[in-house]
């Protein structure tokens, strides 16, 4: 162990080597959390980020795991909880998408539905299931354990990169509320549903960028730090549970 970390609350953030997940992990590290970083394939970036956070005084490790694999999901939570003997926060950020025109029903094959649901719905559910004992123990230290699922405005509105993707995020939203009921009061479960976020992935989404500049009340897409701020607000509250926080700069109002 790099640190004696019982003095640090511990957060596992999936998909945290880039984009929104990286911003969330950095924000939690700044707020005094020991952070477990994760990705499926960018192990070098993950290890480099863990070293960087440790240099800044934040306990951090990196664990590589494929969330499409049940054994990897179990191992990820096991290693995260074992590193410092506790787990206080789980942020289910990792997800996958496929861009398919909504009218092209044939292209949205059963294989794509299964692929998206495995990572976007089944994996978060299993991670919560595997983490629930450790998260309940957090409540014995004075604060409820906390789960934050990163969803999408596509799970709230009839939008999204594809129908399977949007439906998977709608399922994640409903699962968030069901788990909030099932796991209370020891564990709180909430979700953040971003709209467009400026990341390398969305850099060439010119139509979406224009839509947010022209129609959203805030006149811009979100930055990853905007989403990290929303996540931390939910983590910091010991009362909110079962909420799906739409974070789209007000576009849903138009």
C-alpha positions as CSV (number, residue, x, y, z in Angstrom):
1,X,0.0,0.0,0.0
2,X,1.3,3.5,-0.9
3,X,-0.6,5.3,1.9
4,X,-2.2,4.4,5.2
5,X,-5.6,5.4,3.7
6,X,-8.2,4.7,6.4
7,X,-8.1,8.5,6.9
8,X,-9.2,8.9,3.2
9,X,-12.6,8.0,1.9
10,X,-12.2,5.8,-1.2
11,X,-13.9,6.3,-4.6
12,X,-13.9,3.9,-7.5
13,X,-14.5,5.7,-10.8
14,X,-15.0,3.5,-13.9
15,X,-13.8,4.7,-17.3
16,X,-11.6,7.4,-15.6
17,X,-8.5,7.8,-17.8
18,X,-10.1,10.4,-20.1
19,X,-13.0,12.7,-20.6
20,X,-15.8,12.9,-18.0
21,X,-14.4,10.1,-15.9
22,X,-11.0,11.6,-15.6
23,X,-12.5,15.0,-14.6
24,X,-14.6,13.2,-11.9
25,X,-11.6,11.3,-10.6
26,X,-9.5,14.5,-10.4
27,X,-12.3,16.3,-8.6
28,X,-12.7,13.6,-6.0
29,X,-8.9,13.5,-5.5
30,X,-8.9,17.3,-4.9
31,X,-11.7,16.9,-2.4
32,X,-9.7,14.4,-0.3
33,X,-10.7,11.0,-1.7
34,X,-8.4,8.1,-2.4
35,X,-9.2,7.2,-6.0
36,X,-9.3,3.9,-7.9
37,X,-8.9,4.6,-11.6
38,X,-10.1,2.2,-14.2
39,X,-10.2,1.6,-17.9
40,X,-10.6,-1.3,-20.3
41,X,-7.6,-0.7,-22.5
42,X,-5.6,2.5,-21.7
43,X,-3.5,1.0,-19.0
44,X,-0.5,3.2,-19.6
45,X,-2.5,6.4,-19.3
46,X,-4.2,5.0,-16.2
47,X,-0.9,4.2,-14.4
48,X,0.5,7.6,-15.4
49,X,-2.5,9.4,-14.0
50,X,-2.3,7.4,-10.7
51,X,1.3,8.5,-10.4
52,X,0.4,12.1,-11.1
53,X,-2.3,12.1,-8.5
54,X,0.0,10.5,-5.9
55,X,2.6,13.2,-6.7
56,X,-0.1,15.8,-5.9
57,X,-0.8,14.1,-2.5
58,X,-3.8,12.0,-3.4
59,X,-3.7,8.2,-2.9
60,X,-4.5,6.6,-6.2
61,X,-4.2,3.2,-8.0
62,X,-5.2,2.0,-11.4
63,X,-7.0,-1.3,-12.2
64,X,-7.6,-2.5,-15.7
65,X,-10.8,-4.4,-16.4
66,X,-13.2,-5.2,-19.2
67,X,-16.7,-4.4,-17.9
68,X,-18.2,-6.7,-20.6
69,X,-16.7,-9.6,-18.6
70,X,-18.4,-10.7,-15.4
71,X,-15.1,-12.0,-13.9
72,X,-13.4,-8.7,-14.5
73,X,-16.3,-6.7,-12.9
74,X,-15.9,-8.8,-9.7
75,X,-12.2,-8.5,-9.7
76,X,-12.4,-4.7,-10.2
77,X,-14.5,-4.2,-7.1
78,X,-12.5,-6.7,-5.1
79,X,-9.2,-5.0,-5.8
80,X,-10.7,-1.5,-5.2
81,X,-12.1,-2.5,-1.8
82,X,-9.0,-4.4,-0.8
83,X,-6.4,-1.7,-1.6
84,X,-7.3,0.5,1.4
85,X,-9.8,-1.7,3.2
86,X,-12.8,0.4,2.4
87,X,-15.0,1.7,-0.4
88,X,-17.2,4.8,0.1
89,X,-18.2,5.9,-3.4
90,X,-18.8,4.1,-6.7
91,X,-19.1,6.2,-9.8
92,X,-20.4,4.1,-12.8
93,X,-19.0,6.3,-15.5
94,X,-17.8,3.8,-18.1
95,X,-20.2,3.2,-21.0
96,X,-20.3,2.5,-24.7
97,X,-22.3,3.8,-27.6
98,X,-23.1,3.1,-31.2
99,X,-24.2,5.7,-33.8
100,X,-27.2,4.4,-35.7
101,X,-29.9,6.4,-37.4
102,X,-33.1,5.9,-35.4
103,X,-35.1,5.0,-38.5
104,X,-32.5,2.3,-39.5
105,X,-34.0,-0.5,-37.5
106,X,-32.1,-3.3,-39.2
107,X,-28.8,-1.7,-38.3
108,X,-29.7,-1.9,-34.6
109,X,-29.1,-5.6,-34.5
110,X,-29.7,-7.9,-31.5
111,X,-25.9,-8.1,-31.1
112,X,-25.6,-4.3,-30.7
113,X,-28.5,-4.3,-28.2
114,X,-26.8,-7.1,-26.1
115,X,-23.4,-5.3,-26.4
116,X,-24.7,-2.0,-25.1
117,X,-26.9,-3.5,-22.4
118,X,-24.0,-5.6,-21.1
119,X,-21.8,-2.6,-20.4
120,X,-24.3,0.2,-19.8
121,X,-26.8,-1.7,-17.7
122,X,-25.7,-5.1,-16.5
123,X,-22.2,-4.0,-15.6
124,X,-23.3,-1.0,-13.3
125,X,-25.8,-3.3,-11.6
126,X,-23.2,-6.0,-11.0
127,X,-20.6,-3.4,-9.7
128,X,-23.2,-2.1,-7.2
129,X,-24.0,-5.7,-6.2
130,X,-20.4,-6.5,-5.7
131,X,-19.7,-3.2,-3.8
132,X,-22.7,-3.1,-1.6
133,X,-21.1,-4.8,1.5
134,X,-18.3,-2.3,1.4
135,X,-20.6,0.6,0.7
136,X,-22.8,-0.4,3.6
137,X,-19.8,-0.4,5.9
138,X,-19.2,3.2,4.9
139,X,-22.5,4.1,6.7
140,X,-21.1,2.7,9.9
141,X,-18.3,5.3,9.7
142,X,-21.0,8.1,9.7
143,X,-21.9,8.7,6.1
144,X,-24.0,6.6,3.7
145,X,-22.2,4.8,0.9
146,X,-22.7,6.5,-2.4
147,X,-23.3,5.4,-6.0
148,X,-23.5,7.9,-8.9
149,X,-24.4,6.5,-12.3
150,X,-23.4,8.5,-15.4
151,X,-26.4,8.4,-17.7
152,X,-27.4,10.6,-20.6
153,X,-30.1,13.1,-21.6
154,X,-30.8,10.5,-24.2
155,X,-32.3,8.3,-21.4
156,X,-34.7,11.1,-20.5
157,X,-35.6,12.6,-23.9
158,X,-36.3,10.9,-27.3
159,X,-32.8,11.6,-28.5
160,X,-29.5,9.9,-28.6
161,X,-26.8,8.3,-30.9
162,X,-29.0,5.2,-31.4
163,X,-32.2,3.7,-30.0
164,X,-30.3,0.9,-28.2
165,X,-28.0,3.4,-26.6
166,X,-30.9,5.7,-25.5
167,X,-32.9,2.7,-24.2
168,X,-29.9,1.5,-22.2
169,X,-29.5,4.9,-20.5
170,X,-33.3,5.0,-19.8
171,X,-32.9,1.6,-18.1
172,X,-29.9,2.9,-16.1
173,X,-32.0,5.8,-14.9
174,X,-34.8,3.5,-13.8
175,X,-32.3,1.1,-12.2
176,X,-30.9,4.1,-10.3
177,X,-34.3,4.8,-8.7
178,X,-35.0,1.1,-7.9
179,X,-31.6,0.7,-6.3
180,X,-32.1,3.9,-4.2
181,X,-35.2,2.3,-2.8
182,X,-33.7,-1.1,-2.2
183,X,-30.4,0.0,-0.6
184,X,-31.5,2.9,1.5
185,X,-30.6,4.3,4.0
186,X,-27.1,2.8,4.2
187,X,-26.4,3.5,0.5
188,X,-27.6,6.4,-1.7
189,X,-27.9,6.0,-5.4
190,X,-28.2,8.9,-7.9
191,X,-27.5,9.6,-11.5
192,X,-26.2,12.5,-13.6
193,X,-27.6,12.7,-17.2
194,X,-25.3,14.9,-19.3
195,X,-26.2,16.4,-22.6
196,X,-23.4,17.3,-25.0
197,X,-20.0,17.4,-23.3
198,X,-16.9,18.8,-25.0
199,X,-14.5,15.9,-25.2
200,X,-12.2,14.6,-28.0
201,X,-15.0,12.1,-28.9
202,X,-17.5,15.0,-29.6
203,X,-15.1,17.4,-31.2
204,X,-16.4,16.8,-34.7
205,X,-20.1,16.7,-33.7
206,X,-20.7,20.0,-35.5
207,X,-24.5,19.8,-35.6
208,X,-24.8,19.1,-31.9
209,X,-22.3,21.8,-31.0
210,X,-24.4,24.3,-33.0
211,X,-27.6,23.1,-31.4
212,X,-26.2,23.7,-27.9
213,X,-24.8,27.1,-28.9
214,X,-28.1,28.3,-30.4
215,X,-30.8,26.6,-28.4
216,X,-29.6,25.8,-24.9
217,X,-30.1,28.6,-22.3
218,X,-26.5,28.3,-21.3
219,X,-25.4,28.7,-25.0
220,X,-22.7,26.0,-24.8
221,X,-22.0,22.4,-24.3
222,X,-20.8,21.2,-20.9
223,X,-17.1,20.9,-20.0
224,X,-16.1,17.6,-18.3
225,X,-15.5,19.7,-15.1
226,X,-19.2,20.8,-15.2
227,X,-20.2,17.1,-15.0
228,X,-17.6,16.4,-12.3
229,X,-19.1,19.3,-10.3
230,X,-22.6,17.8,-10.5
231,X,-21.3,14.4,-9.5
232,X,-19.4,15.8,-6.5
233,X,-22.6,17.7,-5.4
234,X,-24.4,14.4,-5.2
235,X,-21.4,12.7,-3.5
236,X,-21.3,15.6,-0.9
237,X,-24.9,15.4,0.0
238,X,-25.9,12.8,2.6
239,X,-29.6,13.2,1.9
240,X,-30.3,13.1,-1.8
241,X,-31.1,9.7,-3.3
242,X,-33.0,8.4,-6.3
243,X,-32.4,11.5,-8.3
244,X,-31.5,11.7,-12.0
245,X,-29.9,15.1,-12.5
246,X,-30.3,16.3,-16.0
247,X,-27.2,18.3,-16.8
248,X,-27.7,19.7,-20.3
249,X,-27.5,23.5,-19.9
250,X,-31.2,23.8,-20.0
251,X,-31.7,22.4,-23.5
252,X,-34.6,20.3,-22.3
253,X,-36.5,23.5,-21.7
254,X,-36.6,24.4,-25.3
